[in-house]
Amino acid sequence: MLVCVGSCLVMIVSAYGFNSVLGEHVVLDPSRVAAQVFSGIGFLGAGAIILRKDSVRGLTTAASVWATAAIGLASGAGLYVAAAASTEIILVILAGLKPIEARYDATRRSFELHLRARRGEASIPAIEKALARRPARVKQLIIERDEQAGADDLTLILTRVAPQEKKTEIRRIIEQLPFILVVTGRAD
């Protein structure tokens, strides 16, 4: 709201604040101030973007700040219909697409378990059969033989794993497989 109101005020000042100095040889260009608003807003938006490990956070926030500034500039320029229509479209995008985005993210989320199994008995088909009624899919199964223990150490990576409850349920299903001796990974 502050970005929108501030942008609106800047545009009003740019368009109408210098009427007293206008004369025959003085010409003002209000679009120059609008361009500078976007430079400043771009700086604020860059500050909202955070890089953590392999994911980027804050892009929606940065884009929202930028769009809010545009709404403020449109309001300040007297383009009320455009400002109102843009506000509605932006709200639909932000609120309406959130469930679709959450569903998409759930399909990409992975879950890693570390297991110990009886030697030579673990297989992707056996794990997939146990998970048959769940959306989770085996992405990768790494088997390392432990000659001393006579067992296999497994790293199981699943995709399409959604909320915490699903992880706990999947861990329970994997633990109940007859060839699994120990599950050492956490369900988080």
C-alpha positions as CSV (number, residue, x, y, z in Angstrom):
1,M,0.0,0.0,0.0
2,L,2.8,2.4,0.8
3,V,4.5,1.7,-2.5
4,C,1.2,2.4,-4.3
5,V,0.4,5.6,-2.5
6,G,4.0,6.8,-2.8
7,S,4.1,6.1,-6.5
8,C,0.8,7.9,-6.9
9,L,2.0,11.0,-5.1
10,V,5.2,11.0,-7.2
11,M,3.2,10.9,-10.4
12,I,0.8,13.7,-9.2
13,V,3.8,15.9,-8.2
14,S,5.5,15.1,-11.6
15,A,2.4,15.9,-13.6
16,Y,0.9,18.9,-11.7
17,G,3.5,20.0,-9.1
18,F,5.4,22.4,-11.4
19,N,2.5,24.3,-12.9
20,S,3.8,27.5,-11.4
21,V,7.1,27.4,-13.3
22,L,5.5,26.5,-16.7
23,G,5.8,29.1,-19.2
24,E,6.2,29.6,-22.9
25,H,9.7,28.1,-23.0
26,V,9.4,25.5,-20.1
27,V,8.2,22.0,-21.0
28,L,8.0,19.2,-18.4
29,D,8.0,15.5,-19.1
30,P,6.1,13.6,-16.3
31,S,7.2,10.2,-17.8
32,R,10.8,10.9,-16.6
33,V,9.7,10.8,-13.0
34,A,7.7,7.6,-13.6
35,A,10.9,6.0,-15.1
36,Q,12.8,6.9,-12.0
37,V,10.2,5.4,-9.7
38,F,10.7,2.1,-11.5
39,S,14.5,2.3,-11.0
40,G,13.9,2.7,-7.2
41,I,11.3,0.0,-7.1
42,G,13.6,-2.3,-9.0
43,F,16.2,-1.8,-6.2
44,L,13.6,-2.6,-3.5
45,G,12.5,-5.7,-5.4
46,A,16.0,-6.9,-5.7
47,G,16.3,-6.7,-2.0
48,A,13.2,-8.9,-1.6
49,I,14.8,-11.7,-3.6
50,I,16.7,-14.3,-1.6
51,L,18.8,-17.2,-2.8
52,R,18.8,-20.2,-0.5
53,K,20.8,-23.3,-1.6
54,D,19.2,-24.2,-4.9
55,S,16.0,-22.2,-4.6
56,V,15.1,-18.6,-5.1
57,R,12.6,-16.9,-2.8
58,G,10.9,-13.5,-3.0
59,L,10.3,-13.3,-6.8
60,T,6.5,-13.0,-6.3
61,T,7.1,-10.3,-3.6
62,A,9.4,-8.4,-5.9
63,A,7.0,-8.6,-8.8
64,S,4.1,-7.5,-6.5
65,V,6.0,-4.4,-5.3
66,W,6.8,-3.5,-9.0
67,A,3.1,-4.0,-10.0
68,T,1.9,-2.0,-7.0
69,A,4.2,0.9,-8.1
70,A,2.7,0.7,-11.6
71,I,-0.9,0.9,-10.1
72,G,0.2,4.0,-8.0
73,L,1.6,5.7,-11.1
74,A,-1.5,5.0,-13.1
75,S,-3.7,6.4,-10.3
76,G,-1.5,9.4,-10.0
77,A,-1.8,10.0,-13.8
78,G,-5.6,9.8,-13.5
79,L,-5.9,6.4,-15.2
80,Y,-8.4,5.1,-12.6
81,V,-10.0,2.4,-14.8
82,A,-6.6,1.0,-15.8
83,A,-5.5,1.0,-12.1
84,A,-8.6,-0.7,-10.9
85,A,-8.5,-3.3,-13.7
86,S,-4.9,-4.0,-13.0
87,T,-5.5,-4.4,-9.3
88,E,-8.2,-7.0,-9.9
89,I,-6.1,-8.9,-12.4
90,I,-3.2,-8.9,-10.0
91,L,-5.4,-10.1,-7.1
92,V,-6.7,-12.9,-9.2
93,I,-3.2,-14.0,-10.2
94,L,-1.9,-13.9,-6.6
95,A,-4.9,-15.6,-4.9
96,G,-6.2,-17.8,-7.7
97,L,-3.0,-19.4,-8.8
98,K,-1.7,-20.2,-5.3
99,P,-3.5,-23.6,-5.1
100,I,-2.2,-24.5,-8.6
101,E,1.3,-23.5,-7.6
102,A,1.1,-25.6,-4.4
103,R,0.0,-28.6,-6.4
104,Y,2.8,-28.2,-8.9
105,D,5.4,-27.8,-6.1
106,A,4.1,-31.0,-4.5
107,T,4.9,-32.9,-7.7
108,R,8.4,-31.7,-7.6
109,R,9.2,-32.1,-3.9
110,S,11.5,-35.0,-3.1
111,F,12.0,-37.1,0.1
112,E,15.1,-39.0,1.0
113,L,15.3,-42.1,3.2
114,H,18.3,-44.0,4.3
115,L,17.6,-47.7,4.8
116,R,19.3,-51.0,5.7
117,A,18.0,-54.1,3.9
118,R,18.7,-57.7,3.6
119,R,21.4,-58.3,1.0
120,G,20.1,-58.5,-2.5
121,E,16.4,-58.2,-1.7
122,A,15.7,-54.5,-2.2
123,S,14.4,-53.5,-5.6
124,I,12.6,-50.6,-7.2
125,P,9.6,-52.7,-8.3
126,A,9.1,-54.0,-4.7
127,I,9.2,-50.5,-3.4
128,E,6.9,-49.1,-6.1
129,K,4.4,-52.0,-5.5
130,A,4.3,-51.0,-1.8
131,L,3.6,-47.4,-2.7
132,A,1.1,-48.2,-5.5
133,R,-1.8,-46.3,-4.1
134,R,0.2,-43.1,-3.3
135,P,1.4,-40.4,-5.7
136,A,5.0,-40.8,-4.5
137,R,7.3,-42.2,-7.1
138,V,10.8,-43.7,-6.8
139,K,13.3,-41.3,-8.4
140,Q,16.5,-43.0,-7.4
141,L,17.6,-46.0,-5.4
142,I,21.3,-46.2,-4.5
143,I,22.5,-49.6,-3.1
144,E,25.8,-49.9,-1.3
145,R,26.8,-53.4,-0.1
146,D,28.1,-53.7,3.4
147,E,30.2,-56.9,3.2
148,Q,30.9,-57.0,7.0
149,A,27.2,-56.8,8.0
150,G,25.9,-58.9,5.2
151,A,23.3,-56.2,4.3
152,D,22.8,-53.4,1.8
153,D,22.7,-49.7,2.7
154,L,20.1,-48.0,0.6
155,T,19.4,-44.3,-0.2
156,L,15.9,-44.0,-1.5
157,I,14.8,-40.8,-3.1
158,L,11.1,-40.3,-3.8
159,T,9.4,-37.5,-5.8
160,R,5.8,-36.3,-5.6
161,V,5.8,-36.4,-1.9
162,A,3.6,-33.6,-0.4
163,P,2.9,-32.7,3.3
164,Q,4.5,-34.1,6.4
165,E,1.7,-36.6,7.0
166,K,2.4,-38.2,3.7
167,K,6.1,-38.5,4.6
168,T,5.3,-40.2,7.9
169,E,2.9,-42.6,6.1
170,I,5.4,-43.4,3.4
171,R,8.1,-44.0,6.0
172,R,5.8,-46.4,7.8
173,I,5.0,-48.3,4.6
174,I,8.7,-48.6,3.8
175,E,9.5,-49.8,7.3
176,Q,6.9,-52.6,6.9
177,L,8.5,-54.1,3.8
178,P,9.8,-57.6,4.7
179,F,13.4,-57.0,3.4
180,I,13.9,-53.7,5.3
181,L,15.9,-54.1,8.5
182,V,16.3,-50.4,9.6
183,V,15.1,-47.0,8.5
184,T,17.8,-44.5,9.5
185,G,16.5,-41.4,7.7
186,R,14.0,-39.0,9.3
187,A,10.6,-38.2,7.9
188,D,11.2,-34.4,7.4
